[in-house]
Amino acid sequence: MADTNGYELLDSGSFQKLERFGNVVLSRPCAQAVWRQTLPKADWQQVTATFFRDGGNQWRGRDKLPETWAIEVDGTKFQLSSTDFGHLGIFPEQRDQWRRIRTVCAEYAQKHNRPARVLNLFAYSGGSTLAAAHAGAEVCHVDASKGMVDWARKNAALNGLEAKPVRWIVDDVTKFLERELRRDRQYDLLILDPPSYGRGAKGEVFKIENDLPPLLTLLGRLISPEPLGVLLSCHTPELTPISLHHLLLQQFGRSGGKVEQGEMQLRGGASVLPVPSGSYAWWLAD
């Protein structure tokens, strides 16, 4: 059975983070953790596996890891697996955003007597998609990687959401949005977590500093007349919370509403120092 509190930050420091995923404890690089480690070295040595980038990406102790395992975070189950890049199929720093997505989608349905229409771009393994689907929203999940879309679909099945109204799309985000505009499709909630750099399904190059502003312009044409809002997050160090605030304010703020922003964080117990892990901003309509 999956652990209902399946993620926990145990410690950080010396450019590493120590995390528990179910019964698996991992040490992985963390560029932000410039401070000293709090736990004794013996605790750090009792890990299941360690990922490091010195001399190229590699795991130490990967043979001790299950091929896949499941954890549960705030009522949502995730299938995890170690990847060659050190990722596992979950970004727990998005936890607060997933909670809020569930809340605002449920409130929207009550207010408008219909489910919110949600577009989730660069959707990875589907944390935001699952949150919206749990709240009864209609979701369009878009990612350029077929492998990640397949992974997200497995997560949906793990949560009993396979029959929910979710469209699973493998495509380059910009090309998909241009087609949606031609189809006159509209969405109430727009969610995007773009990479600093990425490639589309057919090798299209995405550079966040160049491509994010025009992408937001496209999204401005796809938002419905009864909007819920926009959630923009990223892990690009140059794009601070204030940067994301300004981007959403310029594109969506003229329609009213409010913009909120902050740092995403990995968290553990009360005595554990939280780790900053990217930025987010919400534009929420009136």
C-alpha positions as CSV (number, residue, x, y, z in Angstrom):
1,M,0.0,0.0,0.0
2,A,1.3,3.5,-0.8
3,D,2.3,5.7,2.1
4,T,-0.3,8.4,2.5
5,N,2.4,10.9,3.4
6,G,4.8,9.5,0.8
7,Y,7.2,12.5,0.5
8,E,9.4,14.1,3.1
9,L,12.4,16.4,3.0
10,L,14.7,15.0,5.7
11,D,17.7,17.4,5.4
12,S,19.7,19.5,3.0
13,G,23.0,21.3,2.8
14,S,26.5,21.1,1.2
15,F,24.7,21.2,-2.2
16,Q,22.7,18.0,-1.5
17,K,19.2,17.2,-0.5
18,L,18.1,14.1,1.5
19,E,14.5,13.0,0.7
20,R,12.2,10.1,1.5
21,F,9.9,8.8,-1.2
22,G,7.8,6.1,0.6
23,N,10.3,3.7,2.0
24,V,13.1,4.9,-0.3
25,V,15.6,7.5,0.9
26,L,17.7,9.3,-1.7
27,S,20.5,11.9,-1.7
28,R,20.5,14.1,-4.8
29,P,22.3,17.3,-5.9
30,C,20.8,20.6,-4.9
31,A,22.5,23.7,-6.1
32,Q,20.5,26.0,-3.8
33,A,21.6,24.2,-0.6
34,V,24.7,26.3,0.1
35,W,24.2,26.0,3.9
36,R,25.5,23.2,6.2
37,Q,23.8,19.9,6.6
38,T,21.9,19.6,9.9
39,L,21.7,15.8,10.4
40,P,24.8,13.8,11.3
41,K,26.8,12.2,8.5
42,A,25.7,8.8,9.6
43,D,22.1,9.6,8.7
44,W,23.2,10.7,5.2
45,Q,25.1,7.4,4.8
46,Q,22.0,5.3,5.4
47,V,20.4,6.2,2.0
48,T,18.9,3.7,-0.4
49,A,20.7,5.4,-3.3
50,T,22.7,8.5,-4.3
51,F,22.6,10.5,-7.5
52,F,25.5,12.6,-8.5
53,R,26.7,14.6,-11.5
54,D,30.5,14.6,-10.9
55,G,31.9,12.9,-14.0
56,G,28.5,12.7,-15.6
57,N,25.0,11.8,-14.4
58,Q,25.0,8.5,-12.5
59,W,23.4,6.7,-9.6
60,R,25.2,4.9,-6.7
61,G,23.0,2.1,-5.3
62,R,20.5,2.2,-8.2
63,D,20.4,-1.6,-8.0
64,K,18.8,-1.2,-4.5
65,L,15.9,0.7,-6.0
66,P,12.6,-0.9,-7.1
67,E,12.0,-0.7,-10.9
68,T,8.9,1.2,-10.0
69,W,7.2,2.1,-6.7
70,A,4.1,4.1,-5.7
71,I,3.7,6.8,-3.1
72,E,0.7,8.9,-2.1
73,V,1.0,12.7,-1.5
74,D,-2.0,14.5,-0.2
75,G,-4.4,11.9,-1.5
76,T,-2.9,11.5,-4.9
77,K,-0.8,8.5,-5.9
78,F,2.3,8.7,-8.1
79,Q,4.2,5.9,-9.7
80,L,8.0,6.6,-9.3
81,S,11.0,5.3,-11.2
82,S,14.6,6.4,-11.2
83,T,15.7,8.1,-14.5
84,D,19.1,8.7,-16.0
85,F,18.7,12.4,-15.2
86,G,18.0,11.9,-11.5
87,H,14.3,12.6,-11.7
88,L,11.7,10.2,-10.3
89,G,8.4,11.3,-11.9
90,I,7.3,13.8,-9.2
91,F,8.2,17.3,-8.3
92,P,7.0,17.7,-4.7
93,E,7.7,21.4,-4.6
94,Q,4.5,21.7,-6.7
95,R,2.5,20.3,-3.8
96,D,1.0,23.6,-2.7
97,Q,0.0,24.3,-6.3
98,W,-1.7,20.9,-6.6
99,R,-3.8,21.6,-3.5
100,R,-4.8,25.0,-4.8
101,I,-5.7,23.6,-8.2
102,R,-8.1,21.2,-6.5
103,T,-9.6,24.0,-4.5
104,V,-10.1,26.6,-7.3
105,C,-11.5,24.0,-9.7
106,A,-14.1,22.8,-7.2
107,E,-15.0,26.4,-6.4
108,Y,-15.3,27.2,-10.1
109,A,-17.7,24.3,-10.7
110,Q,-19.9,25.5,-7.9
111,K,-19.9,29.1,-9.1
112,H,-20.6,28.3,-12.8
113,N,-22.5,25.1,-12.5
114,R,-20.1,23.4,-14.9
115,P,-16.7,21.8,-14.7
116,A,-13.7,24.0,-15.3
117,R,-11.9,23.5,-18.6
118,V,-8.2,23.1,-17.8
119,L,-5.2,23.2,-20.2
120,N,-2.0,21.7,-18.7
121,L,1.2,22.4,-20.8
122,F,4.6,20.8,-20.3
123,A,2.5,18.5,-18.2
124,Y,5.2,15.9,-17.2
125,S,3.9,13.0,-15.2
126,G,0.6,14.8,-14.6
127,G,0.5,16.1,-11.0
128,S,-1.5,19.2,-12.0
129,T,-3.7,17.1,-14.3
130,L,-4.5,14.7,-11.5
131,A,-5.3,17.6,-9.1
132,A,-7.7,19.1,-11.6
133,A,-9.3,15.8,-12.5
134,H,-9.8,14.9,-8.8
135,A,-11.8,18.2,-8.6
136,G,-14.0,17.2,-11.5
137,A,-12.4,19.4,-14.2
138,E,-12.2,18.6,-17.9
139,V,-8.4,18.5,-18.6
140,C,-6.2,18.7,-21.7
141,H,-2.8,17.3,-20.8
142,V,0.0,18.2,-23.3
143,D,3.7,17.2,-23.3
144,A,6.2,16.6,-26.1
145,S,7.4,13.3,-24.6
146,K,5.3,10.3,-25.4
147,G,7.0,8.5,-22.5
148,M,5.9,11.1,-20.0
149,V,2.4,11.2,-21.3
150,D,2.2,7.4,-20.9
151,W,3.6,7.8,-17.4
152,A,0.9,10.4,-16.6
153,R,-1.8,8.1,-17.9
154,K,-0.5,5.3,-15.6
155,N,-0.7,7.8,-12.7
156,A,-4.3,8.6,-13.7
157,A,-5.2,4.9,-13.6
158,L,-3.4,4.5,-10.3
159,N,-5.8,7.1,-8.9
160,G,-8.9,5.6,-10.5
161,L,-9.2,8.6,-12.9
162,E,-8.9,6.8,-16.2
163,A,-12.6,7.4,-17.0
164,K,-12.4,11.1,-16.3
165,P,-12.6,13.6,-19.2
166,V,-8.8,14.0,-19.9
167,R,-7.4,14.4,-23.3
168,W,-3.8,13.1,-23.5
169,I,-1.8,14.9,-26.2
170,V,1.8,14.3,-27.4
171,D,2.8,17.4,-29.3
172,D,4.9,20.5,-29.4
173,V,3.2,23.0,-27.2
174,T,3.3,26.0,-29.6
175,K,2.0,24.0,-32.6
176,F,-0.7,22.5,-30.4
177,L,-1.9,25.9,-29.2
178,E,-2.0,27.3,-32.8
179,R,-4.3,24.4,-33.8
180,E,-6.5,25.0,-30.8
181,L,-6.9,28.6,-31.8
182,R,-8.0,27.5,-35.3
183,R,-10.5,25.2,-33.6
184,D,-11.8,28.1,-31.5
185,R,-11.1,26.1,-28.3
186,Q,-11.1,28.0,-25.0
187,Y,-10.0,27.1,-21.5
188,D,-10.8,28.5,-18.1
189,L,-7.6,27.6,-16.3
190,L,-4.2,27.6,-18.0
191,I,-1.3,25.8,-16.3
192,L,2.3,25.7,-17.6
193,D,5.6,24.7,-16.2
194,P,8.0,25.3,-19.1
195,P,11.6,24.0,-19.1
196,S,14.6,26.3,-19.4
197,Y,15.4,24.5,-22.6
198,G,13.6,21.7,-24.3
199,R,12.8,20.0,-27.6
200,G,9.4,19.3,-29.1
201,A,8.1,16.0,-30.4
202,K,9.7,16.7,-33.8
203,G,12.9,18.4,-32.5
204,E,11.5,21.9,-32.1
205,V,13.7,23.9,-29.8
206,F,12.2,25.8,-26.8
207,K,14.2,28.4,-24.9
208,I,12.3,29.9,-22.1
209,E,13.8,33.5,-22.2
210,N,12.8,33.8,-25.9
211,D,9.7,31.6,-26.2
212,L,7.7,32.2,-23.0
213,P,6.4,35.8,-23.8
214,P,5.0,34.8,-27.2
215,L,3.6,31.6,-25.7
216,L,1.7,33.7,-23.1
217,T,0.4,35.9,-25.9
218,L,-1.0,32.8,-27.5
219,L,-2.6,31.6,-24.3
220,G,-4.2,35.1,-23.9
221,R,-6.2,34.3,-27.0
222,L,-7.3,30.9,-25.6
223,I,-8.6,31.9,-22.2
224,S,-12.4,31.7,-21.9
225,P,-14.8,34.6,-21.3
226,E,-15.4,33.1,-17.8
227,P,-11.7,32.6,-16.8
228,L,-10.5,30.9,-13.7
229,G,-6.9,31.9,-14.0
230,V,-3.4,31.1,-15.0
231,L,-0.7,29.2,-13.1
232,L,2.9,29.7,-14.4
233,S,5.8,28.0,-12.7
234,C,9.4,27.2,-13.7
235,H,12.8,26.1,-12.4
236,T,14.9,28.7,-14.3
237,P,17.0,30.6,-11.8
238,E,16.9,33.9,-13.8
239,L,13.1,33.9,-13.7
240,T,12.3,34.9,-10.2
241,P,8.8,35.2,-8.7
242,I,8.8,38.9,-9.6
243,S,9.7,38.0,-13.2
244,L,6.7,35.7,-13.4
245,H,4.5,38.2,-11.7
246,H,5.3,40.8,-14.4
247,L,4.8,38.4,-17.3
248,L,1.3,37.4,-16.0
249,L,0.4,41.0,-15.1
250,Q,1.2,42.3,-18.6
251,Q,-0.6,39.5,-20.4
252,F,-3.7,38.9,-18.2
253,G,-3.8,41.7,-15.6
254,R,-5.5,44.2,-17.9
255,S,-8.6,42.0,-17.5
256,G,-8.6,42.6,-13.8
257,G,-8.1,39.9,-11.2
258,K,-5.0,39.6,-9.0
259,V,-1.5,38.2,-9.4
260,E,0.3,36.3,-6.6
261,Q,3.8,35.0,-6.7
262,G,6.3,33.1,-4.6
263,E,9.0,30.5,-4.3
264,M,8.2,26.8,-4.5
265,Q,9.7,24.9,-1.7
266,L,10.6,21.4,-0.7
267,R,9.5,20.9,2.9
268,G,9.9,18.4,5.8
269,G,9.2,18.5,9.5
270,A,9.1,21.6,11.6
271,S,12.9,21.5,12.3
272,V,13.9,20.9,8.7
273,L,15.1,23.9,6.6
274,P,12.9,24.2,3.5
275,V,14.6,24.2,0.2
276,P,13.7,26.8,-2.5
277,S,12.9,25.0,-5.7
278,G,11.7,27.3,-8.5
279,S,9.2,30.1,-8.8
280,Y,5.5,30.3,-9.4
281,A,2.9,33.0,-10.1
282,W,-0.9,32.8,-10.2
283,W,-3.2,35.1,-12.0
284,L,-6.7,34.6,-10.6
285,A,-9.7,36.2,-12.3
286,D,-12.2,38.3,-10.3
